[in-house]
Amino acid sequence: MNVYLYSEDRMLLLELSEALRRMGETPFAVPDFSTLQAFITITDPDIAFLDENLFPQNKILSLQQHVFDVLLDFPVTSMTNPFFTTYRGKVTEQEFTKLAQLVSEISHRHYEKQDLSPKLSTLLSFLILHKNEKIETDAMMHHLWKDCNNAHRKTLHTYIYKLRELLAKNGNNFKIEKVAKSTYRLSATVP
């Protein structure tokens, strides 16, 4: 099933995508509107879950109506409270319940454990964009400060330490590993 996930929180998208893949579903992580438009032109969604930080329930209901107006037929609901909508489209109630419970559980757990400063959030988003790639500390410092001095290097190492702690505390299967001197990688461990 093609499951659309719309949120600006890339860590949440990554966690949800990994969990849906393990269920055998095909997730489409959508961090912005242009990506959403591109995905819809190449594949038909079976269901869409939207981050309520971007789409409150009343906007989700109006978006569902818009989906019908452009002759598309798939249910649109919330990530954190998916059962507030009643329309299921072609998705059976059993399939919907299974997906909705998973998405809701992961979303709630994610938001309960989020405690990121803006710079930590920026660094984590950068690592997620380059998941499984080797990234040098200079590239991370340039992304965060557009500068690579010793003070920033020390701060970056503190940020990496804090992100490692956060990822371990959250109970997900992602970790930041040091692969060489001044080179790191965000990777997923097999659960």
C-alpha positions in Angstrom: 0.0 0.0 0.0 1.3 3.5 -0.8 1.3 5.4 2.5 2.0 9.1 2.3 3.6 10.8 5.4 3.6 14.6 5.4 5.7 16.4 8.0 8.6 18.9 8.2 10.1 16.8 11.0 12.5 14.6 9.1 13.3 12.4 12.1 9.7 11.5 12.5 9.4 10.8 8.7 12.4 8.5 8.9 11.1 6.6 12.0 7.7 6.2 10.4 9.1 5.1 7.0 11.3 2.5 8.6 8.4 1.0 10.6 6.1 1.0 7.6 8.7 -0.8 5.5 9.0 -3.5 8.1 5.2 -3.9 7.9 5.6 -4.4 4.1 4.1 -1.1 3.1 5.5 1.5 0.7 6.1 4.8 2.6 6.4 8.1 0.8 8.1 10.6 3.2 7.0 14.1 2.2 8.8 17.0 3.9 7.4 19.8 1.7 4.7 20.7 -0.8 6.7 20.4 -4.0 7.8 16.9 -3.0 4.1 16.0 -2.4 3.2 17.2 -5.9 6.0 15.3 -7.4 5.0 12.0 -5.6 1.3 12.4 -6.5 2.2 12.7 -10.2 4.1 9.5 -10.2 2.1 7.3 -7.9 -1.4 7.1 -6.4 -1.6 7.3 -2.6 -3.7 4.7 -0.8 -3.7 6.8 2.4 -2.1 10.0 3.7 -1.1 10.8 7.3 -0.4 14.5 8.0 1.5 16.1 10.9 -1.0 18.0 13.0 1.6 20.6 13.6 1.2 21.6 10.0 -2.5 20.5 9.5 -4.9 20.9 12.4 -8.0 18.6 12.2 -10.2 21.2 10.5 -7.6 21.7 7.7 -7.3 17.9 7.3 -11.1 17.7 6.7 -10.9 20.5 4.2 -8.0 18.9 2.5 -9.9 15.6 2.2 -12.7 17.6 0.4 -10.0 19.1 -1.9 -8.7 15.6 -2.7 -12.2 14.7 -3.8 -12.5 17.9 -5.8 -9.5 17.0 -7.9 -10.9 13.5 -8.5 -8.5 11.6 -6.3 -9.8 9.0 -3.9 -7.8 8.3 -0.8 -8.3 9.0 2.9 -6.4 11.8 4.6 -6.0 11.9 8.3 -3.7 12.9 11.2 -0.6 11.2 12.4 -1.3 11.7 16.1 -5.0 11.2 16.0 -5.9 9.2 12.9 -9.3 7.9 14.0 -11.0 11.3 14.0 -11.8 10.9 10.3 -14.4 8.4 9.1 -13.6 8.1 5.4 -11.5 5.1 4.5 -11.6 5.1 0.7 -10.4 1.7 -0.7 -8.5 0.9 2.6 -10.3 -1.8 4.6 -11.1 -0.9 8.2 -8.7 -3.6 9.4 -5.8 -2.2 7.2 -6.7 1.3 8.3 -6.6 0.3 12.0 -3.3 -1.4 11.7 -1.6 1.5 9.9 -3.3 4.2 12.1 -2.2 2.5 15.3 1.4 2.2 14.2 1.6 5.8 12.9 -0.1 7.2 16.0 2.0 5.2 18.4 5.3 6.2 16.7 4.2 9.9 16.4 3.2 10.1 20.1 6.4 8.5 21.2 8.5 10.8 18.9 6.9 14.0 20.2 7.1 13.0 23.8 10.8 12.5 23.6 11.7 15.5 21.4 13.9 18.0 23.2 16.0 19.5 20.5 17.5 23.0 20.3 17.3 24.7 16.9 21.0 23.8 16.1 20.6 20.2 17.2 17.4 19.9 15.1 19.3 21.4 12.1 22.2 19.0 12.6 19.9 16.0 12.9 18.0 17.0 9.7 21.3 17.3 7.9 22.4 13.9 9.0 19.0 12.4 8.0 19.3 14.0 4.6 22.7 12.2 4.3 21.7 8.9 6.0 24.2 6.1 5.5 26.7 8.6 4.0 30.1 9.4 5.4 30.0 13.1 6.5 33.1 15.0 7.6 32.9 17.4 10.5 33.9 20.3 8.3 30.7 19.7 6.2 28.6 19.7 9.3 30.2 22.8 10.7 29.8 24.6 7.4 26.1 23.6 7.4 25.5 24.9 10.9 27.7 28.0 11.0 29.2 28.6 7.5 32.5 28.5 9.3 35.0 25.8 10.5 36.9 27.1 13.5 38.1 25.2 16.6 35.3 26.6 18.8 32.7 25.3 16.4 34.5 21.9 16.2 34.2 21.5 20.0 30.6 22.5 19.9 29.9 20.1 17.1 31.4 17.2 19.1 29.1 18.2 22.0 26.1 18.2 19.6 27.0 14.8 18.2 27.3 13.4 21.8 23.9 14.9 22.7 22.3 13.5 19.5 23.7 10.1 20.2 22.2 10.2 23.7 18.8 11.3 22.3 18.7 8.6 19.7 19.6 5.9 22.3 17.0 7.3 24.7 14.3 7.4 22.2 14.5 3.6 21.7 14.7 3.8 17.9 17.2 1.9 15.8 19.3 4.9 14.5 22.8 5.7 15.7 25.6 8.1 14.8 28.8 6.3 14.3 32.3 7.5 13.9 33.7 5.9 10.8 37.1 7.7 10.6 38.9 10.6 12.0 36.5 13.6 11.7 33.9 11.5 9.8 30.5 10.3 11.0 27.5 8.5 9.6 23.9 8.2 10.7 22.9 4.6 10.2 20.0 2.3 11.2 20.7 -0.9 13.1 18.6 -4.0 12.4 16.1 -4.4 15.2 
